[in-house]
Amino acid sequence: MSKLETNQVDPATGTTLTLGTSGDTIAIPSGVTIANSGTASGFGVDGITEADQWRLTADQSGGTNGDITSNLERPDTDGFGKVGTGMTESSGIFTFPSTGFWLITAQVRILADSGDTEANVDIQTETGSGYGVAATAVAGNEGGGADVELNGTTSFIFDVTNTSTHKVKFVTASMGASALLGNTDSNQTVFTFLRLGDT
């Protein structure tokens, strides 16, 4: 086996450098450090490439059941930052910027009416054949008595194989006289989207 020692290898054409051919094995010995200052792709795990949040900016009145279609914004206070392109929202329908496995989390704050034992916010997903309830956050007033503010959280890992057909929305149900709470200055009812990896 011959050995080549050099400090830099550049492609002759200035475009692509290919190591080996199909069927070859490129061995990296134990103790070797690979320092990457560029962009690595095609290795299966690229880390978190997308992270985004959207929040409800105003209270949704008590007894409202149905799609959450308005008063939604990406946070713009207290140093918020997103990773990647981020989600696109139109009338409460969220579109993903890329395919992949996505973790969707709904954290909701509900003013639960004294007589409302179950107040729900659903994560509903669409894969091309209509929306279905993928997960439900529940914050009902089981004890009765006075109205009380409660938090509910749920999550769902969504395999987005096609950004044209795979969508998500958030829907209130069984709200009775309970209200969904929102605020334009801080996250109360908030939806988080994390791309975990390639589909």
C-alpha positions in Angstrom: 0.0 0.0 0.0 1.4 3.4 -1.0 1.2 6.4 1.1 0.6 10.0 0.0 1.5 12.9 2.2 0.3 16.4 1.4 -1.2 19.4 3.0 -4.0 20.2 0.6 -5.8 18.4 -2.3 -7.9 20.5 -4.7 -10.0 19.2 -7.6 -8.4 19.8 -11.0 -11.5 21.5 -12.4 -12.2 23.6 -9.3 -15.6 22.0 -8.7 -15.9 18.6 -7.1 -13.3 16.3 -5.5 -14.3 12.6 -5.4 -12.8 10.1 -3.0 -13.0 6.5 -4.2 -15.6 4.9 -6.3 -18.8 2.8 -5.6 -18.0 -0.1 -3.4 -14.8 1.4 -1.9 -14.4 2.0 1.8 -12.8 5.2 3.1 -11.2 4.4 6.5 -10.8 7.1 9.2 -8.5 5.7 11.9 -9.3 6.0 15.7 -8.0 9.3 17.1 -8.4 11.3 13.9 -10.3 14.6 14.2 -12.3 15.9 11.3 -12.6 19.7 11.5 -15.5 21.0 9.4 -15.7 24.8 8.7 -18.0 24.3 5.7 -21.3 22.6 5.0 -21.5 18.9 5.5 -24.4 17.1 3.8 -25.5 13.5 2.9 -24.4 12.0 6.3 -28.0 11.3 7.5 -27.8 13.4 10.7 -27.3 17.2 10.1 -28.6 18.4 13.5 -31.4 20.8 14.0 -31.8 22.7 10.7 -35.2 24.2 11.4 -36.7 25.6 14.7 -39.6 28.0 14.8 -42.4 29.2 17.1 -45.8 30.9 16.6 -48.0 32.3 19.3 -51.5 33.5 19.8 -51.4 37.3 20.3 -54.9 37.9 21.8 -57.4 36.0 23.9 -59.9 33.8 22.0 -63.3 34.4 23.5 -65.0 31.8 25.7 -67.0 29.1 24.0 -65.1 29.4 20.7 -64.7 26.0 19.0 -63.0 25.6 15.6 -59.8 26.3 13.7 -57.4 28.9 15.1 -57.2 31.2 12.1 -56.2 34.6 13.3 -54.0 36.5 15.9 -51.0 34.3 15.1 -47.5 35.7 15.0 -43.9 34.6 15.2 -42.5 36.0 18.5 -40.8 39.3 18.1 -39.7 40.2 21.6 -37.1 39.3 24.2 -34.4 38.1 21.8 -36.4 35.4 20.0 -34.6 33.6 17.2 -35.4 30.9 14.7 -33.3 28.4 12.9 -33.7 28.0 9.1 -36.5 29.3 6.9 -39.3 28.7 9.4 -42.9 27.9 8.9 -45.4 29.7 6.7 -48.9 30.4 8.0 -52.0 31.3 6.1 -55.5 31.5 7.8 -54.2 29.1 10.5 -52.8 26.5 8.1 -49.1 25.9 8.6 -46.8 24.8 5.7 -43.4 23.2 6.3 -40.3 24.7 4.6 -38.9 21.2 3.9 -39.6 17.5 4.2 -38.4 15.6 7.3 -39.5 14.3 10.7 -41.0 17.3 12.5 -41.7 17.6 16.2 -44.9 19.8 16.7 -45.7 21.0 20.2 -48.7 22.9 21.4 -48.5 24.6 24.7 -51.9 26.3 25.5 -53.1 28.5 28.4 -56.8 28.3 29.0 -59.1 30.2 31.3 -61.2 27.2 32.3 -64.8 28.0 33.1 -66.1 26.6 36.4 -68.5 24.3 34.7 -66.1 23.1 31.9 -64.5 19.8 32.8 -62.7 19.5 29.5 -61.3 22.2 27.3 -59.1 21.0 24.3 -56.8 22.2 21.7 -56.0 19.7 19.0 -53.0 19.3 16.7 -54.6 18.3 13.4 -52.4 17.1 10.5 -53.1 16.6 6.8 -51.3 14.2 4.5 -53.5 14.6 1.4 -56.8 13.0 2.5 -58.2 15.5 5.0 -57.3 16.6 8.5 -57.2 14.2 11.5 -56.6 14.8 15.2 -53.0 13.8 15.9 -52.7 15.0 19.5 -54.8 16.9 22.1 -53.9 19.3 24.9 -56.5 19.2 27.7 -56.9 21.8 30.4 -60.4 21.4 31.9 -61.6 22.6 35.3 -62.2 19.3 36.9 -62.8 20.7 40.4 -65.5 23.1 39.4 -66.0 26.2 41.6 -64.3 29.3 40.4 -62.8 29.9 36.9 -59.1 29.0 36.8 -56.2 29.5 34.4 -54.6 26.2 33.4 -51.8 25.0 31.0 -52.0 22.0 28.7 -49.3 20.6 26.5 -49.2 18.0 23.8 -46.8 17.0 20.9 -46.7 14.9 17.8 -43.8 13.7 15.5 -45.0 14.3 11.9 -43.3 12.6 9.0 -43.5 15.3 6.3 -42.8 13.5 3.0 -44.3 16.2 0.8 -44.6 19.9 1.7 -47.5 20.4 -0.7 -49.8 17.8 0.9 -48.6 17.7 4.5 -49.9 20.5 6.6 -50.9 21.2 10.2 -53.4 23.4 12.0 -54.6 23.9 15.6 -58.2 23.6 16.6 -60.2 24.3 19.8 -62.8 21.8 20.9 -65.1 21.2 23.9 -64.4 24.7 25.1 -67.8 25.3 26.7 -67.4 28.8 28.2 -63.7 28.5 28.5 -61.3 30.9 26.7 -58.0 30.4 25.0 -55.4 33.0 26.2 -52.9 34.8 24.1 -50.5 37.7 24.4 -48.5 39.7 21.8 -45.6 40.3 24.3 -45.1 36.8 25.7 -45.8 33.2 24.9 -49.0 32.0 26.6 -50.5 29.8 23.9 -47.6 28.9 21.6 -46.8 26.3 18.9 -43.3 25.0 18.4 -41.9 23.3 15.3 -38.5 21.4 15.3 -37.2 19.5 12.3 -35.5 16.4 13.8 -34.0 14.9 10.7 -34.5 13.6 7.2 -37.6 11.5 6.3 
